[in-house]
Every structure is written in structure tokens, then in C-alpha cells.
Amino acid sequence: MKVKAKFFAAMREALDRTEMEIELPSGATVQQLVNLIAEQYPVLRSYLDSTLVAVNRKYALPQTELHDGDEVAFVPPVGGG
């Protein structure tokens, strides 16, 4: 199956792209996607621990199962005041 991963802020800058299509085995979870991204793009490892993940615009847990065509957004922490 394929999912579309979207990146924002520092992650987007580190990759020099806003999104990519990623191939995963059927039944893969958010955590498996995070692990794959960390492995394939080591520059993102430092961001992944503090990043929230949304699947189809709803926040998701690591054990959330992904489906073909899902949009997975990596949402950085928000700071300021």
C-alpha cells in the first residue's frame, strides 16, 4: 500500500520537500511508518520523538493501522506565546 507523508516546519526544511509517497506493507502502523522514515532519512530522527502524527487530519496513536491512500502528517510542536 502507499501513503502520502506530509512534513512541516523544520522537518520540511531538513528534507527540502513538503511531501512524499511511501510504500508500506499492508497492515502497517503509524509506528512502523515512523521507524521506516527514521531509517531512510536519518536527518529526521531528532524531530520524530517530539512530533505528533495525524492520519487523514485526525491525531493518531503509534498503533493506528494505516490504509492505502492515507495522508499522514507529521506535526511539529508549537512554541511561542
N, CA, C and O atoms as a Maestro MAE file, in Angstrom:
{
 s_m_m2io_version
 :::
 2.0.0
}

f_m_ct {
 s_m_title
 :::
 protein
 m_atom[324] {
  # First column is atom index #
  i_m_mmod_type
  r_m_x_coord
  r_m_y_coord
  r_m_z_coord
  i_m_residue_number
  s_m_chain_name
  s_m_pdb_residue_name
  s_m_pdb_atom_name
  i_m_atomic_number
  :::
  1 25 0.838 -1.178 0.000 1 A "MET " " N  " 7
  2 3 0.000 0.000 0.000 1 A "MET " " CA " 6
  3 2 0.879 1.236 0.000 1 A "MET " " C  " 6
  4 15 2.054 1.170 0.361 1 A "MET " " O  " 8
  5 25 0.314 2.355 -0.402 2 A "LYS " " N  " 7
  6 3 1.034 3.615 -0.422 2 A "LYS " " CA " 6
  7 2 0.300 4.640 0.427 2 A "LYS " " C  " 6
  8 15 -0.927 4.730 0.402 2 A "LYS " " O  " 8
  9 25 1.086 5.420 1.188 3 A "VAL " " N  " 7
  10 3 0.545 6.534 1.950 3 A "VAL " " CA " 6
  11 2 1.293 7.795 1.542 3 A "VAL " " C  " 6
  12 15 2.423 7.728 1.058 3 A "VAL " " O  " 8
  13 25 0.659 8.938 1.739 4 A "LYS " " N  " 7
  14 3 1.310 10.208 1.462 4 A "LYS " " CA " 6
  15 2 1.740 10.808 2.793 4 A "LYS " " C  " 6
  16 15 0.901 11.095 3.646 4 A "LYS " " O  " 8
  17 25 3.035 10.999 2.972 5 A "ALA " " N  " 7
  18 3 3.578 11.614 4.183 5 A "ALA " " CA " 6
  19 2 3.798 13.095 3.901 5 A "ALA " " C  " 6
  20 15 4.378 13.466 2.880 5 A "ALA " " O  " 8
  21 25 3.320 13.946 4.830 6 A "LYS " " N  " 7
  22 3 3.466 15.394 4.687 6 A "LYS " " CA " 6
  23 2 4.296 15.917 5.851 6 A "LYS " " C  " 6
  24 15 4.120 15.494 6.994 6 A "LYS " " O  " 8
  25 25 5.203 16.840 5.548 7 A "PHE " " N  " 7
  26 3 6.132 17.374 6.538 7 A "PHE " " CA " 6
  27 2 6.011 18.886 6.614 7 A "PHE " " C  " 6
  28 15 5.735 19.552 5.616 7 A "PHE " " O  " 8
  29 25 6.223 19.426 7.829 8 A "PHE " " N  " 7
  30 3 6.093 20.854 8.065 8 A "PHE " " CA " 6
  31 2 7.298 21.382 8.828 8 A "PHE " " C  " 6
  32 15 8.049 20.619 9.437 8 A "PHE " " O  " 8
  33 25 7.469 22.682 8.788 9 A "ALA " " N  " 7
  34 3 8.473 23.407 9.563 9 A "ALA " " CA " 6
  35 2 9.879 22.819 9.364 9 A "ALA " " C  " 6
  36 15 10.317 22.633 8.229 9 A "ALA " " O  " 8
  37 25 10.581 22.529 10.464 10 A "ALA " " N  " 7
  38 3 11.974 22.081 10.401 10 A "ALA " " CA " 6
  39 2 12.127 20.764 9.646 10 A "ALA " " C  " 6
  40 15 13.125 20.559 8.956 10 A "ALA " " O  " 8
  41 25 11.147 19.873 9.772 11 A "MET " " N  " 7
  42 3 11.232 18.600 9.047 11 A "MET " " CA " 6
  43 2 11.181 18.857 7.544 11 A "MET " " C  " 6
  44 15 11.928 18.249 6.778 11 A "MET " " O  " 8
  45 25 10.318 19.738 7.139 12 A "ARG " " N  " 7
  46 3 10.212 20.085 5.715 12 A "ARG " " CA " 6
  47 2 11.523 20.699 5.225 12 A "ARG " " C  " 6
  48 15 11.999 20.377 4.136 12 A "ARG " " O  " 8
  49 25 12.092 21.573 6.026 13 A "GLU " " N  " 7
  50 3 13.354 22.208 5.647 13 A "GLU " " CA " 6
  51 2 14.498 21.195 5.582 13 A "GLU " " C  " 6
  52 15 15.333 21.260 4.680 13 A "GLU " " O  " 8
  53 25 14.541 20.266 6.528 14 A "ALA " " N  " 7
  54 3 15.600 19.254 6.550 14 A "ALA " " CA " 6
  55 2 15.526 18.346 5.316 14 A "ALA " " C  " 6
  56 15 16.553 17.942 4.770 14 A "ALA " " O  " 8
  57 25 14.311 18.034 4.889 15 A "LEU " " N  " 7
  58 3 14.127 17.175 3.712 15 A "LEU " " CA " 6
  59 2 14.170 17.942 2.401 15 A "LEU " " C  " 6
  60 15 14.434 17.372 1.342 15 A "LEU " " O  " 8
  61 25 13.908 19.237 2.482 16 A "ASP " " N  " 7
  62 3 13.781 20.081 1.301 16 A "ASP " " CA " 6
  63 2 12.624 19.623 0.416 16 A "ASP " " C  " 6
  64 15 12.694 19.672 -0.812 16 A "ASP " " O  " 8
  65 25 11.565 19.177 1.077 17 A "ARG " " N  " 7
  66 3 10.331 18.798 0.371 17 A "ARG " " CA " 6
  67 2 9.184 18.781 1.369 17 A "ARG " " C  " 6
  68 15 9.401 18.630 2.571 17 A "ARG " " O  " 8
  69 25 7.968 18.934 0.872 18 A "THR " " N  " 7
  70 3 6.801 19.001 1.753 18 A "THR " " CA " 6
  71 2 6.084 17.664 1.897 18 A "THR " " C  " 6
  72 15 5.393 17.432 2.888 18 A "THR " " O  " 8
  73 25 6.246 16.792 0.917 19 A "GLU " " N  " 7
  74 3 5.550 15.506 0.997 19 A "GLU " " CA " 6
  75 2 6.255 14.456 0.158 19 A "GLU " " C  " 6
  76 15 7.073 14.761 -0.711 19 A "GLU " " O  " 8
  77 25 5.910 13.210 0.450 20 A "MET " " N  " 7
  78 3 6.426 12.094 -0.337 20 A "MET " " CA " 6
  79 2 5.460 10.910 -0.218 20 A "MET " " C  " 6
  80 15 4.728 10.778 0.763 20 A "MET " " O  " 8
  81 25 5.479 10.077 -1.216 21 A "GLU " " N  " 7
  82 3 4.681 8.853 -1.195 21 A "GLU " " CA " 6
  83 2 5.574 7.729 -0.688 21 A "GLU " " C  " 6
  84 15 6.706 7.566 -1.144 21 A "GLU " " O  " 8
  85 25 5.051 6.956 0.260 22 A "ILE " " N  " 7
  86 3 5.842 5.893 0.868 22 A "ILE " " CA " 6
  87 2 5.094 4.570 0.741 22 A "ILE " " C  " 6
  88 15 3.900 4.479 1.023 22 A "ILE " " O  " 8
  89 25 5.815 3.567 0.316 23 A "GLU " " N  " 7
  90 3 5.268 2.208 0.168 23 A "GLU " " CA " 6
  91 2 5.444 1.466 1.491 23 A "GLU " " C  " 6
  92 15 6.535 1.446 2.061 23 A "GLU " " O  " 8
  93 25 4.362 0.859 1.972 24 A "LEU " " N  " 7
  94 3 4.370 0.092 3.219 24 A "LEU " " CA " 6
  95 2 3.658 -1.235 3.008 24 A "LEU " " C  " 6
  96 15 2.826 -1.361 2.109 24 A "LEU " " O  " 8
  97 25 3.981 -2.224 3.835 25 A "PRO " " N  " 7
  98 3 3.228 -3.475 3.749 25 A "PRO " " CA " 6
  99 2 1.805 -3.276 4.268 25 A "PRO " " C  " 6
  100 15 1.559 -2.419 5.117 25 A "PRO " " O  " 8
  101 25 0.901 -4.050 3.768 26 A "SER " " N  " 7
  102 3 -0.485 -3.993 4.225 26 A "SER " " CA " 6
  103 2 -0.543 -4.225 5.734 26 A "SER " " C  " 6
  104 15 0.135 -5.108 6.260 26 A "SER " " O  " 8
  105 25 -1.354 -3.430 6.421 27 A "GLY " " N  " 7
  106 3 -1.499 -3.574 7.869 27 A "GLY " " CA " 6
  107 2 -0.461 -2.820 8.681 27 A "GLY " " C  " 6
  108 15 -0.428 -2.949 9.905 27 A "GLY " " O  " 8
  109 25 0.398 -2.026 8.022 28 A "ALA " " N  " 7
  110 3 1.428 -1.268 8.734 28 A "ALA " " CA " 6
  111 2 0.787 -0.232 9.650 28 A "ALA " " C  " 6
  112 15 -0.325 0.236 9.404 28 A "ALA " " O  " 8
  113 25 1.501 0.112 10.696 29 A "THR " " N  " 7
  114 3 1.014 1.082 11.679 29 A "THR " " CA " 6
  115 2 1.777 2.400 11.555 29 A "THR " " C  " 6
  116 15 2.778 2.504 10.846 29 A "THR " " O  " 8
  117 25 1.270 3.394 12.267 30 A "VAL " " N  " 7
  118 3 1.953 4.681 12.332 30 A "VAL " " CA " 6
  119 2 3.382 4.488 12.829 30 A "VAL " " C  " 6
  120 15 4.312 5.070 12.270 30 A "VAL " " O  " 8
  121 25 3.568 3.678 13.871 31 A "GLN " " N  " 7
  122 3 4.904 3.462 14.414 31 A "GLN " " CA " 6
  123 2 5.835 2.832 13.390 31 A "GLN " " C  " 6
  124 15 7.011 3.190 13.322 31 A "GLN " " O  " 8
  125 25 5.332 1.909 12.602 32 A "GLN " " N  " 7
  126 3 6.164 1.296 11.563 32 A "GLN " " CA " 6
  127 2 6.569 2.327 10.515 32 A "GLN " " C  " 6
  128 15 7.689 2.288 10.004 32 A "GLN " " O  " 8
  129 25 5.668 3.244 10.195 33 A "LEU " " N  " 7
  130 3 5.993 4.313 9.255 33 A "LEU " " CA " 6
  131 2 7.062 5.231 9.853 33 A "LEU " " C  " 6
  132 15 8.018 5.599 9.171 33 A "LEU " " O  " 8
  133 25 6.901 5.596 11.112 34 A "VAL " " N  " 7
  134 3 7.890 6.447 11.786 34 A "VAL " " CA " 6
  135 2 9.258 5.765 11.779 34 A "VAL " " C  " 6
  136 15 10.273 6.400 11.490 34 A "VAL " " O  " 8
  137 25 9.280 4.479 12.095 35 A "ASN " " N  " 7
  138 3 10.549 3.736 12.106 35 A "ASN " " CA " 6
  139 2 11.189 3.717 10.719 35 A "ASN " " C  " 6
  140 15 12.401 3.885 10.591 35 A "ASN " " O  " 8
  141 25 10.386 3.515 9.694 36 A "LEU " " N  " 7
  142 3 10.897 3.486 8.323 36 A "LEU " " CA " 6
  143 2 11.476 4.843 7.932 36 A "LEU " " C  " 6
  144 15 12.550 4.916 7.335 36 A "LEU " " O  " 8
  145 25 10.767 5.908 8.269 37 A "ILE " " N  " 7
  146 3 11.251 7.251 7.945 37 A "ILE " " CA " 6
  147 2 12.559 7.528 8.682 37 A "ILE " " C  " 6
  148 15 13.488 8.083 8.095 37 A "ILE " " O  " 8
  149 25 12.646 7.152 9.956 38 A "ALA " " N  " 7
  150 3 13.868 7.364 10.733 38 A "ALA " " CA " 6
  151 2 15.047 6.609 10.119 38 A "ALA " " C  " 6
  152 15 16.179 7.093 10.114 38 A "ALA " " O  " 8
  153 25 14.761 5.426 9.607 39 A "GLU " " N  " 7
  154 3 15.810 4.603 8.996 39 A "GLU " " CA " 6
  155 2 16.265 5.179 7.654 39 A "GLU " " C  " 6
  156 15 17.461 5.261 7.375 39 A "GLU " " O  " 8
  157 25 15.299 5.573 6.831 40 A "GLN " " N  " 7
  158 3 15.624 6.040 5.487 40 A "GLN " " CA " 6
  159 2 16.089 7.494 5.438 40 A "GLN " " C  " 6
  160 15 16.803 7.892 4.518 40 A "GLN " " O  " 8
  161 25 15.681 8.284 6.429 41 A "TYR " " N  " 7
  162 3 16.023 9.707 6.461 41 A "TYR " " CA " 6
  163 2 16.557 10.061 7.846 41 A "TYR " " C  " 6
  164 15 15.853 10.682 8.642 41 A "TYR " " O  " 8
  165 25 17.792 9.670 8.137 42 A "PRO " " N  " 7
  166 3 18.363 9.892 9.472 42 A "PRO " " CA " 6
  167 2 18.323 11.352 9.930 42 A "PRO " " C  " 6
  168 15 18.304 11.616 11.132 42 A "PRO " " O  " 8
  169 25 18.310 12.286 9.005 43 A "VAL " " N  " 7
  170 3 18.255 13.703 9.356 43 A "VAL " " CA " 6
  171 2 16.962 14.040 10.128 43 A "VAL " " C  " 6
  172 15 16.904 15.062 10.811 43 A "VAL " " O  " 8
  173 25 15.946 13.202 10.022 44 A "LEU " " N  " 7
  174 3 14.670 13.464 10.696 44 A "LEU " " CA " 6
  175 2 14.568 12.825 12.082 44 A "LEU " " C  " 6
  176 15 13.632 13.121 12.823 44 A "LEU " " O  " 8
  177 25 15.499 11.969 12.439 45 A "ARG " " N  " 7
  178 3 15.405 11.236 13.714 45 A "ARG " " CA " 6
  179 2 15.210 12.147 14.911 45 A "ARG " " C  " 6
  180 15 14.390 11.850 15.779 45 A "ARG " " O  " 8
  181 25 15.937 13.237 14.976 46 A "SER " " N  " 7
  182 3 15.849 14.113 16.144 46 A "SER " " CA " 6
  183 2 14.484 14.789 16.259 46 A "SER " " C  " 6
  184 15 14.105 15.214 17.351 46 A "SER " " O  " 8
  185 25 13.750 14.898 15.177 47 A "TYR " " N  " 7
  186 3 12.433 15.537 15.198 47 A "TYR " " CA " 6
  187 2 11.307 14.569 15.552 47 A "TYR " " C  " 6
  188 15 10.293 14.978 16.116 47 A "TYR " " O  " 8
  189 25 11.477 13.310 15.230 48 A "LEU " " N  " 7
  190 3 10.368 12.358 15.315 48 A "LEU " " CA " 6
  191 2 9.872 12.116 16.740 48 A "LEU " " C  " 6
  192 15 8.688 11.836 16.929 48 A "LEU " " O  " 8
  193 25 10.742 12.215 17.746 49 A "ASP " " N  " 7
  194 3 10.307 11.980 19.126 49 A "ASP " " CA " 6
  195 2 9.335 13.038 19.635 49 A "ASP " " C  " 6
  196 15 8.506 12.754 20.499 49 A "ASP " " O  " 8
  197 25 9.429 14.245 19.109 50 A "SER " " N  " 7
  198 3 8.578 15.331 19.605 50 A "SER " " CA " 6
  199 2 7.489 15.736 18.608 50 A "SER " " C  " 6
  200 15 6.848 16.775 18.771 50 A "SER " " O  " 8
  201 25 7.287 14.932 17.598 51 A "THR " " N  " 7
  202 3 6.328 15.243 16.547 51 A "THR " " CA " 6
  203 2 5.042 14.447 16.722 51 A "THR " " C  " 6
  204 15 5.076 13.242 16.971 51 A "THR " " O  " 8
  205 25 3.907 15.131 16.589 52 A "LEU " " N  " 7
  206 3 2.623 14.433 16.585 52 A "LEU " " CA " 6
  207 2 2.330 13.953 15.168 52 A "LEU " " C  " 6
  208 15 2.802 14.535 14.191 52 A "LEU " " O  " 8
  209 25 1.554 12.895 15.073 53 A "VAL " " N  " 7
  210 3 1.202 12.340 13.765 53 A "VAL " " CA " 6
  211 2 -0.308 12.386 13.609 53 A "VAL " " C  " 6
  212 15 -1.051 11.992 14.508 53 A "VAL " " O  " 8
  213 25 -0.747 12.868 12.465 54 A "ALA " " N  " 7
  214 3 -2.174 12.879 12.140 54 A "ALA " " CA " 6
  215 2 -2.388 12.037 10.886 54 A "ALA " " C  " 6
  216 15 -1.640 12.141 9.914 54 A "ALA " " O  " 8
  217 25 -3.412 11.210 10.930 55 A "VAL " " N  " 7
  218 3 -3.786 10.396 9.780 55 A "VAL " " CA " 6
  219 2 -5.132 10.905 9.282 55 A "VAL " " C  " 6
  220 15 -6.123 10.893 10.012 55 A "VAL " " O  " 8
  221 25 -5.152 11.344 8.052 56 A "ASN " " N  " 7
  222 3 -6.365 11.906 7.454 56 A "ASN " " CA " 6
  223 2 -6.959 13.003 8.332 56 A "ASN " " C  " 6
  224 15 -8.167 13.063 8.559 56 A "ASN " " O  " 8
  225 25 -6.061 13.878 8.821 57 A "ARG " " N  " 7
  226 3 -6.399 15.081 9.587 57 A "ARG " " CA " 6
  227 2 -6.923 14.829 10.992 57 A "ARG " " C  " 6
  228 15 -7.533 15.714 11.593 57 A "ARG " " O  " 8
  229 25 -6.692 13.625 11.526 58 A "LYS " " N  " 7
  230 3 -7.037 13.313 12.914 58 A "LYS " " CA " 6
  231 2 -5.792 12.766 13.593 58 A "LYS " " C  " 6
  232 15 -5.110 11.898 13.050 58 A "LYS " " O  " 8
  233 25 -5.497 13.284 14.797 59 A "TYR " " N  " 7
  234 3 -4.323 12.794 15.509 59 A "TYR " " CA " 6
  235 2 -4.420 11.287 15.701 59 A "TYR " " C  " 6
  236 15 -5.497 10.742 15.945 59 A "TYR " " O  " 8
  237 25 -3.268 10.624 15.585 60 A "ALA " " N  " 7
  238 3 -3.242 9.164 15.623 60 A "ALA " " CA " 6
  239 2 -2.225 8.669 16.643 60 A "ALA " " C  " 6
  240 15 -1.232 9.339 16.927 60 A "ALA " " O  " 8
  241 25 -2.484 7.507 17.180 61 A "LEU " " N  " 7
  242 3 -1.574 6.836 18.098 61 A "LEU " " CA " 6
  243 2 -0.591 5.984 17.310 61 A "LEU " " C  " 6
  244 15 -0.849 5.659 16.151 61 A "LEU " " O  " 8
  245 25 0.536 5.617 17.924 62 A "PRO " " N  " 7
  246 3 1.527 4.794 17.217 62 A "PRO " " CA " 6
  247 2 0.957 3.483 16.679 62 A "PRO " " C  " 6
  248 15 1.396 3.000 15.636 62 A "PRO " " O  " 8
  249 25 -0.009 2.912 17.375 63 A "GLN " " N  " 7
  250 3 -0.564 1.625 16.950 63 A "GLN " " CA " 6
  251 2 -1.687 1.750 15.911 63 A "GLN " " C  " 6
  252 15 -2.264 0.741 15.506 63 A "GLN " " O  " 8
  253 25 -2.000 2.972 15.480 64 A "THR " " N  " 7
  254 3 -3.039 3.163 14.466 64 A "THR " " CA " 6
  255 2 -2.628 2.489 13.163 64 A "THR " " C  " 6
  256 15 -1.530 2.710 12.655 64 A "THR " " O  " 8
  257 25 -3.512 1.677 12.639 65 A "GLU " " N  " 7
  258 3 -3.241 0.983 11.373 65 A "GLU " " CA " 6
  259 2 -3.473 1.929 10.205 65 A "GLU " " C  " 6
  260 15 -4.448 2.680 10.181 65 A "GLU " " O  " 8
  261 25 -2.574 1.884 9.250 66 A "LEU " " N  " 7
  262 3 -2.678 2.720 8.058 66 A "LEU " " CA " 6
  263 2 -3.324 1.942 6.923 66 A "LEU " " C  " 6
  264 15 -3.301 0.712 6.894 66 A "LEU " " O  " 8
  265 25 -3.903 2.692 5.988 67 A "HIS " " N  " 7
  266 3 -4.567 2.093 4.834 67 A "HIS " " CA " 6
  267 2 -4.087 2.776 3.562 67 A "HIS " " C  " 6
  268 15 -3.616 3.913 3.591 67 A "HIS " " O  " 8
  269 25 -4.213 2.072 2.457 68 A "ASP " " N  " 7
  270 3 -3.793 2.599 1.172 68 A "ASP " " CA " 6
  271 2 -4.441 3.957 0.923 68 A "ASP " " C  " 6
  272 15 -5.652 4.116 1.071 68 A "ASP " " O  " 8
  273 25 -3.622 4.930 0.546 69 A "GLY " " N  " 7
  274 3 -4.137 6.259 0.234 69 A "GLY " " CA " 6
  275 2 -4.219 7.208 1.410 69 A "GLY " " C  " 6
  276 15 -4.568 8.374 1.226 69 A "GLY " " O  " 8
  277 25 -3.907 6.747 2.622 70 A "ASP " " N  " 7
  278 3 -3.967 7.631 3.790 70 A "ASP " " CA " 6
  279 2 -2.989 8.791 3.633 70 A "ASP " " C  " 6
  280 15 -1.934 8.654 3.014 70 A "ASP " " O  " 8
  281 25 -3.359 9.932 4.205 71 A "GLU " " N  " 7
  282 3 -2.483 11.090 4.290 71 A "GLU " " CA " 6
  283 2 -1.977 11.156 5.729 71 A "GLU " " C  " 6
  284 15 -2.768 11.258 6.667 71 A "GLU " " O  " 8
  285 25 -0.664 11.099 5.898 72 A "VAL " " N  " 7
  286 3 -0.057 11.091 7.222 72 A "VAL " " CA " 6
  287 2 0.765 12.362 7.369 72 A "VAL " " C  " 6
  288 15 1.750 12.565 6.660 72 A "VAL " " O  " 8
  289 25 0.349 13.216 8.300 73 A "ALA " " N  " 7
  290 3 1.031 14.486 8.517 73 A "ALA " " CA " 6
  291 2 1.868 14.415 9.786 73 A "ALA " " C  " 6
  292 15 1.411 13.923 10.818 73 A "ALA " " O  " 8
  293 25 3.085 14.905 9.699 74 A "PHE " " N  " 7
  294 3 3.990 14.980 10.840 74 A "PHE " " CA " 6
  295 2 3.959 16.422 11.338 74 A "PHE " " C  " 6
  296 15 4.491 17.328 10.696 74 A "PHE " " O  " 8
  297 25 3.323 16.618 12.502 75 A "VAL " " N  " 7
  298 3 3.029 17.950 13.025 75 A "VAL " " CA " 6
  299 2 4.041 18.298 14.114 75 A "VAL " " C  " 6
  300 15 4.082 17.638 15.152 75 A "VAL " " O  " 8
  301 25 4.853 19.321 13.889 76 A "PRO " " N  " 7
  302 3 5.848 19.692 14.887 76 A "PRO " " CA " 6
  303 2 5.218 20.348 16.099 76 A "PRO " " C  " 6
  304 15 4.093 20.843 16.028 76 A "PRO " " O  " 8
  305 25 5.951 20.355 17.234 77 A "PRO " " N  " 7
  306 3 5.434 21.062 18.410 77 A "PRO " " CA " 6
  307 2 5.348 22.560 18.108 77 A "PRO " " C  " 6
  308 15 6.124 23.097 17.316 77 A "PRO " " O  " 8
  309 25 4.400 23.210 18.750 78 A "VAL " " N  " 7
  310 3 4.196 24.640 18.549 78 A "VAL " " CA " 6
  311 2 4.716 25.375 19.762 78 A "VAL " " C  " 6
  312 15 4.399 25.019 20.897 78 A "VAL " " O  " 8
  313 25 5.496 26.378 19.529 79 A "GLY " " N  " 7
  314 3 6.017 27.183 20.635 79 A "GLY " " CA " 6
  315 2 5.565 28.623 20.497 79 A "GLY " " C  " 6
  316 15 4.923 29.004 19.518 79 A "GLY " " O  " 8
  317 25 5.903 29.391 21.470 80 A "GLY " " N  " 7
  318 3 5.565 30.814 21.402 80 A "GLY " " CA " 6
  319 2 4.614 31.196 22.516 80 A "GLY " " C  " 6
  320 15 4.398 30.437 23.460 80 A "GLY " " O  " 8
  321 25 4.067 32.351 22.393 81 A "GLY " " N  " 7
  322 3 3.171 32.808 23.454 81 A "GLY " " CA " 6
  323 2 2.503 34.082 23.106 81 A "GLY " " C  " 6
  324 15 1.715 34.602 23.897 81 A "GLY " " O  " 8
  :::
 }
 m_bond[323] {
  # First column is bond index #
  i_m_from
  i_m_to
  i_m_order
  :::
  1 1 2 1
  2 2 3 1
  3 3 4 2
  4 3 5 1
  5 5 6 1
  6 6 7 1
  7 7 8 2
  8 7 9 1
  9 9 10 1
  10 10 11 1
  11 11 12 2
  12 11 13 1
  13 13 14 1
  14 14 15 1
  15 15 16 2
  16 15 17 1
  17 17 18 1
  18 18 19 1
  19 19 20 2
  20 19 21 1
  21 21 22 1
  22 22 23 1
  23 23 24 2
  24 23 25 1
  25 25 26 1
  26 26 27 1
  27 27 28 2
  28 27 29 1
  29 29 30 1
  30 30 31 1
  31 31 32 2
  32 31 33 1
  33 33 34 1
  34 34 35 1
  35 35 36 2
  36 35 37 1
  37 37 38 1
  38 38 39 1
  39 39 40 2
  40 39 41 1
  41 41 42 1
  42 42 43 1
  43 43 44 2
  44 43 45 1
  45 45 46 1
  46 46 47 1
  47 47 48 2
  48 47 49 1
  49 49 50 1
  50 50 51 1
  51 51 52 2
  52 51 53 1
  53 53 54 1
  54 54 55 1
  55 55 56 2
  56 55 57 1
  57 57 58 1
  58 58 59 1
  59 59 60 2
  60 59 61 1
  61 61 62 1
  62 62 63 1
  63 63 64 2
  64 63 65 1
  65 65 66 1
  66 66 67 1
  67 67 68 2
  68 67 69 1
  69 69 70 1
  70 70 71 1
  71 71 72 2
  72 71 73 1
  73 73 74 1
  74 74 75 1
  75 75 76 2
  76 75 77 1
  77 77 78 1
  78 78 79 1
  79 79 80 2
  80 79 81 1
  81 81 82 1
  82 82 83 1
  83 83 84 2
  84 83 85 1
  85 85 86 1
  86 86 87 1
  87 87 88 2
  88 87 89 1
  89 89 90 1
  90 90 91 1
  91 91 92 2
  92 91 93 1
  93 93 94 1
  94 94 95 1
  95 95 96 2
  96 95 97 1
  97 97 98 1
  98 98 99 1
  99 99 100 2
  100 99 101 1
  101 101 102 1
  102 102 103 1
  103 103 104 2
  104 103 105 1
  105 105 106 1
  106 106 107 1
  107 107 108 2
  108 107 109 1
  109 109 110 1
  110 110 111 1
  111 111 112 2
  112 111 113 1
  113 113 114 1
  114 114 115 1
  115 115 116 2
  116 115 117 1
  117 117 118 1
  118 118 119 1
  119 119 120 2
  120 119 121 1
  121 121 122 1
  122 122 123 1
  123 123 124 2
  124 123 125 1
  125 125 126 1
  126 126 127 1
  127 127 128 2
  128 127 129 1
  129 129 130 1
  130 130 131 1
  131 131 132 2
  132 131 133 1
  133 133 134 1
  134 134 135 1
  135 135 136 2
  136 135 137 1
  137 137 138 1
  138 138 139 1
  139 139 140 2
  140 139 141 1
  141 141 142 1
  142 142 143 1
  143 143 144 2
  144 143 145 1
  145 145 146 1
  146 146 147 1
  147 147 148 2
  148 147 149 1
  149 149 150 1
  150 150 151 1
  151 151 152 2
  152 151 153 1
  153 153 154 1
  154 154 155 1
  155 155 156 2
  156 155 157 1
  157 157 158 1
  158 158 159 1
  159 159 160 2
  160 159 161 1
  161 161 162 1
  162 162 163 1
  163 163 164 2
  164 163 165 1
  165 165 166 1
  166 166 167 1
  167 167 168 2
  168 167 169 1
  169 169 170 1
  170 170 171 1
  171 171 172 2
  172 171 173 1
  173 173 174 1
  174 174 175 1
  175 175 176 2
  176 175 177 1
  177 177 178 1
  178 178 179 1
  179 179 180 2
  180 179 181 1
  181 181 182 1
  182 182 183 1
  183 183 184 2
  184 183 185 1
  185 185 186 1
  186 186 187 1
  187 187 188 2
  188 187 189 1
  189 189 190 1
  190 190 191 1
  191 191 192 2
  192 191 193 1
  193 193 194 1
  194 194 195 1
  195 195 196 2
  196 195 197 1
  197 197 198 1
  198 198 199 1
  199 199 200 2
  200 199 201 1
  201 201 202 1
  202 202 203 1
  203 203 204 2
  204 203 205 1
  205 205 206 1
  206 206 207 1
  207 207 208 2
  208 207 209 1
  209 209 210 1
  210 210 211 1
  211 211 212 2
  212 211 213 1
  213 213 214 1
  214 214 215 1
  215 215 216 2
  216 215 217 1
  217 217 218 1
  218 218 219 1
  219 219 220 2
  220 219 221 1
  221 221 222 1
  222 222 223 1
  223 223 224 2
  224 223 225 1
  225 225 226 1
  226 226 227 1
  227 227 228 2
  228 227 229 1
  229 229 230 1
  230 230 231 1
  231 231 232 2
  232 231 233 1
  233 233 234 1
  234 234 235 1
  235 235 236 2
  236 235 237 1
  237 237 238 1
  238 238 239 1
  239 239 240 2
  240 239 241 1
  241 241 242 1
  242 242 243 1
  243 243 244 2
  244 243 245 1
  245 245 246 1
  246 246 247 1
  247 247 248 2
  248 247 249 1
  249 249 250 1
  250 250 251 1
  251 251 252 2
  252 251 253 1
  253 253 254 1
  254 254 255 1
  255 255 256 2
  256 255 257 1
  257 257 258 1
  258 258 259 1
  259 259 260 2
  260 259 261 1
  261 261 262 1
  262 262 263 1
  263 263 264 2
  264 263 265 1
  265 265 266 1
  266 266 267 1
  267 267 268 2
  268 267 269 1
  269 269 270 1
  270 270 271 1
  271 271 272 2
  272 271 273 1
  273 273 274 1
  274 274 275 1
  275 275 276 2
  276 275 277 1
  277 277 278 1
  278 278 279 1
  279 279 280 2
  280 279 281 1
  281 281 282 1
  282 282 283 1
  283 283 284 2
  284 283 285 1
  285 285 286 1
  286 286 287 1
  287 287 288 2
  288 287 289 1
  289 289 290 1
  290 290 291 1
  291 291 292 2
  292 291 293 1
  293 293 294 1
  294 294 295 1
  295 295 296 2
  296 295 297 1
  297 297 298 1
  298 298 299 1
  299 299 300 2
  300 299 301 1
  301 301 302 1
  302 302 303 1
  303 303 304 2
  304 303 305 1
  305 305 306 1
  306 306 307 1
  307 307 308 2
  308 307 309 1
  309 309 310 1
  310 310 311 1
  311 311 312 2
  312 311 313 1
  313 313 314 1
  314 314 315 1
  315 315 316 2
  316 315 317 1
  317 317 318 1
  318 318 319 1
  319 319 320 2
  320 319 321 1
  321 321 322 1
  322 322 323 1
  323 323 324 2
  :::
 }
}
